[in-house]
Amino acid sequence: MESLSYFLRTRFELEIYTYNLTTGTSYNNGETLRFGTAGLAWSATHSLSVTRLHSQTPCQSLTSRWDSGSGNVVSPSSLCESLKIMNKNEFLTIFFDLIYHKKKNIFYPEDYYLHHYTDLEGLIGIIKNKCIYSTDSRFLNDLSEQTFSQNFILEYIEINYARKNRNKLTESILKILSDWKMPKTYITSFSKDSDSLSMWRGYGKEKIAFSLGFGKYFLNQTINTFAHLVNVYYKKNDQERLLKWIFDTIYNYYNINIEIFEDEENLKIFCSDIQNILVFVLPMLKHPKFIEEQEARLIIRPMEDININFKSSKRGLIQFVETSLNSDIFPFLIEEIKIGPTSDREYLKDSVYEFLIQCGSSIYDKRIKNSEIPYRE
């Protein structure tokens, strides 16, 4: 099992390098990768140490499997004979590692602050319990949201992949999307705008609303295989750019390891990983009319040991999970509180500050601010 994981990962990483290296390009430790005319090598197992960049071990030259040059090539079939079953979550882990190191800017927000809008009841709960709440995605306010992103990706795959090569992978992806039922995920919405009139209207209505500012330290704590804080895209060009990188990566990985995916069980595991990736991708695509929200989202994919809570709402009994705001370094991770348009701004500002102190969650008083939007009766 370990040998398969290492083998797949190594081959994939080498393939990624082909986008940036040409024949004869060297690593900074003096080791040289040599590519044959028909592509990347299937090299002998011991030569795969090249990706670890061990300077003390000279790497074997790599040639194409169709190249008869160095003699360091073994046949794909002989390698696959001993590699039967693909690891669960193997590609999922590789995918998010690759994003984090190479494409972080298109997946994760770069803003120093993100802002969570809530009403007074929400503010009291967050401060008292020192956590934020992520709600079951099936109870999102915009019921058409999932249909929009699902149809958008289906059309993108049909146009850009299915028409060119309707292989087993393409058929599998289309089936996943056509039969899609959103797995249970939990979402918290943030905005890149701390003082948005439309957001105040949406969250405040007849109540007082607040925006809570979270800095990069908190944001970095949320990123792992099961939780991601992601950008939301509204413009078609941006959405297509995101999907192109994601599905090019998926298809490149499939094509490199195609012999392994001739085994239906391996393909099934691979498609399961793709489905788990789509759990995070679908909520990243929203209709262009919502662009003023400037949203980013914390998306949590439940694990077996996750603690599920329940609350009542106008739509019934809703499930939610909590993300702690306590930290070993900082006792409270809200870095700013902004009070929405209201006639009692200064009184409310003092009350919020005193409430924070009482709950043991003090914040520098200058970071409790009022909205700059004028209040209207």
N, C-alpha and C positions, 0 to 999 in steps of 0.2 A: 504493500500500500504506500509506504513512504517513498519508494523508488518511483512510483508513478507520479506522485505529487511533485517530486523534485524534477522529474523529467519533463512534465508538462510545463511547469513554471519556467524552467530553464529555456526550453524551446521557444516559449512565448516571449520571454525577455529578449532573446536573441533576435527574434523577428522584429520586434519593436525597434531595435537598433538599426535595422536595415533602412529605416526611413531617414536616418541621419548620417549613416556611414556609407562610404563608397569603397570600392576595392582598395585594400592596402591601408585603410584607416587604422591607427593604433590607439590603444588605451595609453593613459599617461604613465603607466608602469612599464612601458616598453613592449608589452605583449601585442601581437598582431593578429587581427581577424582576417582571414582570406576567404572571399566568397567566389564561388564558381559562376559561370555564365548563366546558369539556369536557376540560381536562387541560393538559399541558405542550406548549409550542410546538415545531413544526418551524421553526426560525428560519433566516434567511439565514446562509450559512456564516461571513461576517465577524463576525456578532454572537455567535458561540460563544466569543469571547474572554472572555466574562463569567466563566467558571470560573477564568481566570487572575488575576482581580481586579486588572487593570491600572487604577489610578486615573486615569491620564492619558487613558484612552480611554473615553468614555461608552458604555455598552452600549445596544444596540438593545432596544426593548421586545419581550417574548416573548408570543406569543399562542397559543391552541390552533390546530391545523391546521384545525379546523372553524369557527374564529372569523374573521370577515371584517373585523376591525377595522383593524389598523395597516398592512397591506400589506407587512409584513416577512416574510411566510410564503412558503416555496416548497414545492412538493408533494413528498411522500416519494418518489414514483416518479422524479422528476427527480434527486433526490440519489442514489438507489440505482443509477441507470443508470451512474454513474461509479465506484461502489463495488462491485466484483465479488466479491472474495475476502477473507474474514476472516483476520486474522493468527493463526497458531498461537500458543497460550498467551496470547492477548489477554485473554480473560475470566479465565483463571487468575491473571494478574498483577493485574488489577483486583480480583478477589475477595480476594486476600491483602493487597493495599494497604488495602482497605476494612476488613478484619478488624483489621489492625494499628492503624489510626487510629480506628476506631469501635467495634469489638467485641473488643478485645484481651483483656478479662477473661474472656470465655466460651471463648476458644480457648487462650490461653496461661496457664500457672500464674502466680499472683501472689505465691507464697511466695518469701521471700528465699533460702531454702535448699531444695534437693532432694537426695535421698540415693540413691546407687546401692549396692545390696547385692551382695556378691560373697564368694567363699571366698578362702583364702590364696593359692592358685595365681593367681586372678584379680587379687588385690591386687599380687602380685609383677610380673605382666605389665603392669599399668597403670602402676605406678611406674617400672619399668625402661624401658618404651617410651614413656612420657609420652603415652599416648593411652587412650581408652576404645573399646570394641568394640560395634558394632551388628550384631546377628545377623539373618540371612535370616529374614523373618517366617514363612516356610513351616515353620520349625522351632521355633515357639513352644511353650512347655510345654503350654498349654491348646489342644488341637486343635479343640475345639468353639467357640472364640472367634469365628472368622470367620463361622461359620454363624449364630451368635446375632445379630451386628450386621447381617449381610446380610438375614436374615429380618425383623429389627426395622424396618429402613429400608423394605423392600418393603411391609410392612404399613402403615407410616406413609404412604407415597406413595399406596397404594390408598385408604385412608380419607380422606386430606386433600386429594388432588389428582385422582386418577383418577375418583372418583365425581362430582366437580364438572365436570371438563372433561378428557376423554380425548383431548387433542390430540396433535400429532406429538411434541412435547417429552416429554409424559408417557409415551407409548409407547416412546420412545427410552430414557428413564431406567429404565423397568421392564425393558426388554430388557437394558440394561447390568447391572442387578442380578441378573436371572434367570440370565444367562450368565456371571456373575462368576467370573473366575479371578484371584486376587490377583496383580497385577503384582509383580515382584521389588522388595521394599522391605526396608530394614534398620532394626531397632528396638533401642533401648536403654531399659530400664525404670528408672525412678526412683520413689521414694516420698516423700510429704510428711511421713512419720513416720521419724525417725532411729533409733528404738529400739522396733521392733515385734516382739513375741514371735512372731507368725505368720511374719514375714519371716526372723527368725533361724532358725526351724525349717525353713523352706523352703530357705534358702541354706546353712545350717550343717550340718544333719542330723548326721552323725558328725564333721564337720570344724569348724574355727574359721571364723567369718564376720565380715565387716566391713561397715560402711556408710560410704560416702565422700560427704562433703558438698560440693556445688557451689553457688556463689553466683550472683547475678544477672549478674555480668560474663560468666561462661562461658555462661549461658543465652542472653544476648543475642547471643552470637557464632554461635549455632546457627540463627538464624532467617533464612531466605531462601526463594526460590521452590522450592528442592529439599530443604530440611531444615526441619523445624518441631518444636519442643518443645511438646507439647500436653497439655491436661488429659485425664483419663479419667473418664467419667461412668458411674455405676452405678444411680442412681435413675431410674425411668421418667420422672418429670416433668422432670428435668434433661435427659435424653436428648431428649425431645420438644421442649423449649425450644430446644436446640441445632439440631435438624433443622428446626424452623420457620423460624429465622432464615436458615439456609443455603438452604433450598429456596424460601423467599419471595424471597430475593435472586436466585436462578437464574431463577425465573419472571418476576420484574419485569424483569430484563435481557432475557429472551426477548420479552416482550410489548412492550417499548419498541422493540426492533429487529426486530419480526416480519416486516417487509417484506424485510429482508436475509436472514432465515432461511427465506424461501420458496425460496431457492437451497439445494439439497440438500447441496452441498459445504460451504457455510457452516454448516449445521446439523450436519454430520458433524464439523467442526472444533470447534464449540461443545460437542458431546457428548464429544469427546475431552478437552476441558478439564474437563468435569464428572466424567469418569472419573478424571482426575488429582486432583481435589478429594476424591473418595471414597476414594482411596488413603490420605489423611490422616484422613478422617472415620471410616471403619470401625474402625480401632484405638482410637478414642476411646470406643467403646461396649462395656461389659462387663456380664456377668451380675451382678445385685445381690448375689449370694452372695460376690463377691470384694471387697466394699466396704472391708473392713479393710486391704486393700493400700494404699489412698489413692495410687493410681499416677498418674504422669505419664510421658509417653513422648517420646523423641527418635526421630522418623521421618525416614528419609533415602530419597529417591527417586533411584535411581542415574542419573548422567549418563554420557555417553560416556567421559569421561576418568577416571572413578572407579576407584580401585585395589581390586580384589577379592582377599581373602585366604581361606585355607581352614584348617580345624582339624577334628580328629577328635572324635567324641562317641559316646555310647551310641546315638544315632539315625543315625550314619553320618558322612559328610563334609559339613560345614556351611560355608557361605559367610559371611563377615563383612567389614565395612569399619571403618576406624579414624577417630576424630575426635581431632585433636591437642589436647593440654592445654597446649601452649606458647603463649605470647602475647608480643606486642611490649612490653606494659606489665608483665604479671606472668609470672614464669618458670614458675610451676606453679599450676594453677587449682583444685586440690583445697584446700578451705578448712577441712576438718575430717575426721578419721578416727575412727570409733567402733568399738570392739572388742566383739564379741558375747559373750554369757555363756560363760565358760571358767574353769577353775581357775587358770590361769597369767596372769592379767590384767596384773599389774604387770611381770612379766618380758617379756611380749609387747609391752607398751607401749614399753618401752625398746628392744626389738629393732626395732620398726617405725620409731621415731625415728632410730635409727642407720642403718637401711637407707635411709631417705629421704635422709639426709645423704650417704651413700656414692654414691647415684644422682644427686646434684646437684639434688635436689628437696626441699629443706628446707622444713619447715613449723613454725610456732611450737609448741613442745612442749606447751603448755597446750591446744592444739586436738586432741591425740590423747587421746581419752576412753574410758572404759569404759562399757559398758551398765549401766543402773541396774536391770536385771532380774536377780534372784538366780540364781546358777548351781545347777543340780541335777545330781548324779551320775547 
